Amino acid sequence: MNKENVLVAGANGTTGRIIIDLLKKSVNYNPIAMVRKKEQKEEFEENDITSILADLEGDLSQTTNNMQKVIFAAGSKGKNVQGVDQEGAKKLTDAAKKSGVSKFVMLSSMGADNPTISEDLKDYLQAKQNADEYLKSNGINYTIVRPGALNDNKGSGKIKLDRKLNEMGEIPREDVAKTLVEVLGEQVCHNEVFEILSGETDIEKAVRS
């Protein structure tokens, strides 16, 4: 069986690197790391991971050629929420649509449905909301995942998932990465938006129930 090429935007980030590892170990997918710097590209390639140089603030029109799926896990860490978290995501959505990508998985954030809940994060959450809405209206198959606060604890492989959880909380990056990979399947959470926190349900089961 041919593996599907999955472009990972934000591959050099903490969550992005976990996603790349999971894809590399999977039988269905072949990870393509999208990175901004030449030395990052070289580092991934030394580990036998194909990578492409592209900047979310630049031209992304060629990035999705020969890709079957896309995971957007990039973020500017508050430095440029408009340029990266919002416009970068929109540009990648456009490129994916144009080159016939069959699924786009967006790492969003809890609160993106109501940016005013946090004064400190308002601009970030608004940027995420705008990117999410753009993806939803683009006509491409999508899954939008909105985790609570990310931590670096060891993943448990178990989550709590609902369209709206109505509670705040945390979740390990490992479990977020696993969820993003799990929803790459064509029929899994097709055109859905949901929130996740640490919980008691196996990720594989949670995204399919």
CORWO-V84460 format. One record per backbone hydrogen bond with DSSP energy under -1.0 kcal/mol. CO is the residue of the C=O (numbers start at 1). NH is the residue of the N-H. E is the energy in kcal/mol with one decimal. If there is no record, write none. Layout:
# CORWO-V84460
co=CO nh=NH e=E
co=CO nh=NH e=E
This chain:
# CORWO-V84460
co=4 nh=30 e=-3.1
co=5 nh=68 e=-2.2
co=5 nh=69 e=-2.1
co=6 nh=32 e=-2.8
co=7 nh=71 e=-3.0
co=8 nh=34 e=-2.3
co=9 nh=73 e=-2.5
co=10 nh=13 e=-1.8
co=13 nh=17 e=-2.4
co=14 nh=18 e=-1.2
co=15 nh=19 e=-2.3
co=16 nh=20 e=-2.4
co=17 nh=21 e=-2.1
co=18 nh=22 e=-2.4
co=19 nh=23 e=-2.7
co=20 nh=24 e=-2.5
co=21 nh=25 e=-1.7
co=28 nh=4 e=-3.0
co=30 nh=6 e=-2.6
co=32 nh=8 e=-2.9
co=33 nh=52 e=-2.7
co=34 nh=11 e=-1.0
co=35 nh=54 e=-2.6
co=37 nh=41 e=-2.1
co=38 nh=42 e=-2.4
co=39 nh=43 e=-2.0
co=40 nh=44 e=-2.4
co=41 nh=45 e=-2.4
co=42 nh=46 e=-2.1
co=44 nh=49 e=-2.1
co=45 nh=48 e=-1.8
co=50 nh=33 e=-2.6
co=52 nh=35 e=-2.4
co=55 nh=58 e=-2.5
co=60 nh=63 e=-1.3
co=62 nh=65 e=-1.3
co=64 nh=67 e=-2.0
co=68 nh=102 e=-2.4
co=69 nh=7 e=-2.4
co=70 nh=105 e=-3.2
co=71 nh=9 e=-2.5
co=72 nh=107 e=-2.4
co=76 nh=79 e=-2.0
co=80 nh=84 e=-2.7
co=81 nh=86 e=-1.7
co=82 nh=87 e=-3.3
co=86 nh=90 e=-2.2
co=87 nh=91 e=-2.8
co=88 nh=92 e=-2.1
co=89 nh=93 e=-2.1
co=90 nh=94 e=-2.5
co=91 nh=95 e=-2.4
co=92 nh=96 e=-2.5
co=93 nh=97 e=-2.4
co=94 nh=98 e=-2.4
co=95 nh=99 e=-2.1
co=96 nh=101 e=-2.6
co=97 nh=100 e=-1.3
co=103 nh=70 e=-2.0
co=104 nh=143 e=-1.8
co=105 nh=72 e=-3.0
co=106 nh=145 e=-2.9
co=109 nh=112 e=-2.0
co=111 nh=114 e=-1.4
co=114 nh=117 e=-2.2
co=115 nh=118 e=-1.1
co=121 nh=125 e=-3.2
co=122 nh=126 e=-2.4
co=123 nh=127 e=-2.1
co=124 nh=128 e=-2.4
co=125 nh=129 e=-2.6
co=126 nh=130 e=-2.6
co=127 nh=131 e=-2.2
co=128 nh=132 e=-2.7
co=129 nh=133 e=-2.9
co=130 nh=134 e=-2.0
co=131 nh=135 e=-2.1
co=132 nh=136 e=-2.5
co=133 nh=137 e=-1.7
co=135 nh=138 e=-1.2
co=141 nh=104 e=-2.2
co=142 nh=191 e=-1.7
co=143 nh=106 e=-2.8
co=144 nh=194 e=-2.2
co=145 nh=108 e=-3.2
co=146 nh=196 e=-1.7
co=147 nh=110 e=-2.6
co=149 nh=171 e=-2.1
co=151 nh=173 e=-2.5
co=157 nh=203 e=-2.3
co=158 nh=199 e=-1.2
co=159 nh=201 e=-1.8
co=160 nh=197 e=-1.9
co=162 nh=195 e=-3.5
co=169 nh=149 e=-2.2
co=170 nh=198 e=-2.0
co=171 nh=151 e=-1.9
co=172 nh=176 e=-1.7
co=173 nh=177 e=-3.2
co=174 nh=178 e=-2.3
co=175 nh=179 e=-2.0
co=176 nh=180 e=-2.4
co=177 nh=181 e=-2.1
co=178 nh=182 e=-2.4
co=179 nh=183 e=-1.7
co=181 nh=184 e=-1.5
co=185 nh=188 e=-1.4
co=189 nh=192 e=-1.3
co=192 nh=144 e=-2.7
co=194 nh=146 e=-2.9
co=195 nh=162 e=-1.9
co=196 nh=148 e=-1.6
co=197 nh=160 e=-2.8
co=201 nh=159 e=-3.1
co=202 nh=206 e=-3.1
co=203 nh=207 e=-2.3
